[in-house]
């Protein structure tokens, strides 16, 4: 693995650790967002490993679709990618919610656990891709 993808993967793992810390601290909206960020950076690491110099999307579904062309073993993670895509904006911006609640009030522990689980599956699959 090259040094640039390696840095992205290290940051993905750090973001996943931060998501766990946020879950423990009760910051459920941040745990959701950090889970999304961990998965995004992990998928971008794979694409950078394939020679991409820039990857300018935040859509995990799009990143996964592209990465699956190089790493077919990633197929089957579409639902996890879409679940994390759904929290990219509303976990941070009150006006992105269809609710009168702020993100800190809206997201539950169960939401955070679900996002964390999705991110863990994606990072595990990405790690397997780098191991081959």
Buried (B, 14 or more C-beta within 10 A) or exposed (E): EEEEBBEBBEBBBBBBEBBBEBBEEEBBBBBBBBBBBBBBBBBBBBBBBEEBEEBEEBBBBBBBBBBBEEBEEBEEBBEBBBBBBBBBBBBEEBEEBEEEEEBEEBBEEEBBBBBBEBBBBBBEBBBEBBEE
